[in-house]
Amino acid sequence: MTTTMRACERIAREEGLAAGLAAAVGDTEVAETAPGRFAAVPATSVPEGVRVHRHRLADHEGVVFLPTPGTADAPPPTLTEVGRRLAAARLGLVRRLLDQAVEHLSGRNAGDEPLIRKQLVTGAVADVLAELELLREQILAPDDPVAVVDAHDRLDDLGWEVLKLFGAAGYIADHPARALHVSVLVGNTWVHREGDRS
């Protein structure tokens, strides 16, 4: 993995979604690169007075959506690299929340033992960790936009798997797991799918 992608993953794991997003898209000409009509950016990167769209959960994560002209049917070559860096950041975020889920499950008992020791739970955690390792290798595929789109789709699915480990708490707006919900929105604004203009 290149240093930049390693940094994106590490920053998101240590500091959260907005910091990982900043690392992934910080040097990007957003208006010229984003494939759709909106691009997720860190709220701190938007100059005062610039019109943005907000989402209630994204506000808690320090993310806003900047209107862009979109790249329509001809995304720039740089979009694949941005998508790869963003996938690395999202991978770090999934790992961050997985760590929190393991801590959460370690403190909750079923019967006389922590939930984290239950076979189904340890199996679910192991499956997520294995998939993260596979995705880390997949996003290294050079100049392969299809691999990038697939990685983001798989990260969406992994996020839902981690959310389930939090139980009902994973679906409460003021719980840190909301970052996984916002991560899906963020990914969708930076991934170019054929025929998609949203």
C-alpha positions as CSV (number, residue, x, y, z in Angstrom):
1,M,0.0,0.0,0.0
2,T,1.4,3.4,-0.8
3,T,2.3,5.8,2.0
4,T,-0.7,8.0,1.1
5,M,-3.2,5.2,1.4
6,R,-1.6,3.9,4.6
7,A,-1.9,7.4,6.0
8,C,-5.6,7.7,5.0
9,E,-6.3,4.4,6.7
10,R,-4.3,5.3,9.8
11,I,-5.8,8.8,10.2
12,A,-9.4,7.5,9.9
13,R,-8.8,4.7,12.4
14,E,-7.2,7.1,14.9
15,E,-9.2,10.3,14.3
16,G,-12.4,9.4,12.6
17,L,-14.3,10.0,9.4
18,A,-13.8,13.7,8.8
19,A,-10.0,13.4,9.3
20,G,-9.8,10.4,7.0
21,L,-11.9,12.2,4.4
22,A,-9.6,15.2,4.6
23,A,-6.6,13.0,4.1
24,A,-8.2,11.3,1.1
25,V,-9.5,14.4,-0.8
26,G,-7.5,17.2,0.7
27,D,-5.3,17.8,-2.4
28,T,-8.2,17.2,-4.9
29,E,-9.8,19.8,-7.1
30,V,-13.3,18.9,-5.9
31,A,-15.3,20.6,-8.6
32,E,-13.2,19.1,-11.3
33,T,-13.1,15.6,-9.9
34,A,-16.3,14.7,-8.1
35,P,-18.5,12.5,-10.4
36,G,-21.9,13.6,-9.2
37,R,-23.8,16.8,-8.3
38,F,-22.5,16.7,-4.7
39,A,-19.2,15.8,-3.1
40,A,-18.7,15.0,0.6
41,V,-15.9,17.1,2.1
42,P,-14.8,18.0,5.6
43,A,-16.8,20.9,7.0
44,T,-13.6,22.6,8.0
45,S,-12.3,22.7,4.4
46,V,-15.2,24.8,3.1
47,P,-14.6,28.6,3.0
48,E,-17.1,30.7,4.9
49,G,-20.1,31.7,2.8
50,V,-19.9,28.8,0.4
51,R,-23.3,27.1,0.0
52,V,-23.3,23.5,1.1
53,H,-25.9,20.8,1.7
54,R,-26.2,19.3,5.1
55,H,-27.3,16.0,6.5
56,R,-28.2,15.6,10.2
57,L,-25.9,12.6,10.8
58,A,-23.1,14.0,8.7
59,D,-23.1,17.3,10.7
60,H,-22.2,15.2,13.8
61,E,-19.3,13.8,11.9
62,G,-18.0,17.1,10.5
63,V,-18.9,16.3,6.9
64,V,-20.9,18.5,4.5
65,F,-21.9,18.1,0.8
66,L,-20.6,20.6,-1.7
67,P,-22.5,21.2,-4.9
68,T,-20.4,20.3,-7.9
69,P,-21.0,20.3,-11.7
70,G,-20.2,16.5,-11.8
71,T,-18.0,14.9,-14.3
72,A,-20.9,13.1,-16.1
73,D,-19.7,10.3,-18.4
74,A,-16.1,11.1,-18.5
75,P,-14.6,11.0,-15.0
76,P,-11.1,12.3,-14.7
77,P,-8.3,9.7,-14.2
78,T,-7.6,11.2,-10.8
79,L,-11.0,10.0,-9.6
80,T,-9.8,6.4,-9.4
81,E,-6.9,7.5,-7.1
82,V,-9.2,9.6,-4.9
83,G,-11.5,6.6,-4.7
84,R,-8.7,4.3,-3.7
85,R,-7.5,6.8,-0.9
86,L,-11.1,7.2,0.2
87,A,-11.6,3.4,0.3
88,A,-8.5,3.2,2.5
89,A,-9.9,5.9,4.8
90,R,-13.2,4.0,5.0
91,L,-11.3,0.8,5.8
92,G,-9.7,2.6,8.7
93,L,-13.1,3.8,9.9
94,V,-14.5,0.3,9.8
95,R,-11.6,-0.9,11.8
96,R,-12.0,2.0,14.3
97,L,-15.7,1.1,14.9
98,L,-14.9,-2.6,15.0
99,D,-12.4,-1.9,17.8
100,Q,-15.2,0.0,19.6
101,A,-17.7,-2.8,19.0
102,V,-15.3,-5.4,20.5
103,E,-14.8,-3.2,23.5
104,H,-18.6,-2.8,23.8
105,L,-19.2,-6.6,23.5
106,S,-16.4,-7.3,26.0
107,G,-18.3,-5.3,28.7
108,R,-21.7,-7.0,28.1
109,N,-22.4,-10.4,29.5
110,A,-24.7,-13.2,28.4
111,G,-25.0,-15.7,31.1
112,D,-21.7,-15.9,32.9
113,E,-19.4,-14.7,30.1
114,P,-18.8,-11.6,27.9
115,L,-20.6,-11.6,24.6
116,I,-17.3,-11.2,22.8
117,R,-16.5,-14.8,23.8
118,K,-19.6,-16.2,22.1
119,Q,-18.8,-18.3,19.0
120,L,-21.1,-16.4,16.7
121,V,-19.7,-13.0,17.8
122,T,-16.1,-14.0,17.5
123,G,-16.9,-15.5,14.1
124,A,-18.5,-12.3,13.0
125,V,-15.5,-10.2,14.1
126,A,-13.1,-12.6,12.4
127,D,-15.1,-12.4,9.2
128,V,-14.9,-8.6,9.2
129,L,-11.2,-8.6,9.9
130,A,-10.5,-11.1,7.1
131,E,-12.6,-9.1,4.6
132,L,-10.7,-5.9,5.6
133,E,-7.4,-7.6,4.7
134,L,-8.8,-8.7,1.4
135,L,-10.1,-5.2,0.6
136,R,-6.7,-3.6,1.6
137,E,-5.2,-5.7,-1.2
138,Q,-8.0,-5.0,-3.6
139,I,-7.7,-1.2,-3.4
140,L,-4.1,-1.5,-4.5
141,A,-5.2,-2.6,-8.0
142,P,-3.7,0.1,-10.2
143,D,-5.9,2.1,-12.4
144,D,-8.9,-0.2,-12.0
145,P,-12.0,1.8,-11.5
146,V,-14.2,-1.3,-11.3
147,A,-12.1,-2.6,-8.3
148,V,-12.6,0.7,-6.6
149,V,-16.3,0.7,-7.0
150,D,-16.5,-2.9,-5.8
151,A,-14.3,-2.0,-2.7
152,H,-16.7,0.8,-1.8
153,D,-19.7,-1.5,-2.1
154,R,-18.0,-4.1,0.0
155,L,-17.1,-1.5,2.6
156,D,-20.8,-0.5,2.7
157,D,-21.7,-4.1,3.6
158,L,-18.9,-4.4,6.2
159,G,-20.1,-1.3,7.8
160,W,-23.5,-2.9,8.3
161,E,-21.9,-6.0,9.8
162,V,-20.1,-3.9,12.3
163,L,-23.3,-1.9,13.1
164,K,-25.0,-5.2,14.0
165,L,-22.3,-5.8,16.7
166,F,-23.5,-2.7,18.5
167,G,-27.1,-4.0,18.6
168,A,-29.7,-1.3,18.8
169,A,-27.1,1.3,19.9
170,G,-25.7,1.2,16.4
171,Y,-28.8,2.8,15.0
172,I,-29.0,5.8,17.4
173,A,-28.0,9.1,16.0
174,D,-25.8,10.2,18.9
175,H,-23.8,6.9,19.0
176,P,-20.3,6.9,17.4
177,A,-21.5,4.1,15.0
178,R,-23.4,6.8,13.0
179,A,-20.0,7.4,11.3
180,L,-20.6,4.1,9.4
181,H,-23.9,5.4,8.1
182,V,-22.3,8.7,7.0
183,S,-19.4,6.8,5.4
184,V,-21.9,5.2,2.9
185,L,-23.0,8.7,1.9
186,V,-19.5,9.9,1.6
187,G,-18.5,7.0,-0.6
188,N,-21.4,7.4,-2.8
189,T,-20.5,11.0,-3.7
190,W,-17.0,10.0,-4.8
191,V,-17.6,6.7,-6.7
192,H,-18.5,6.9,-10.4
193,R,-21.0,4.3,-11.5
194,E,-21.9,4.0,-15.1
195,G,-25.1,6.0,-15.9
196,D,-25.1,7.6,-12.4
197,R,-25.5,11.4,-12.3
198,S,-26.6,11.8,-8.7
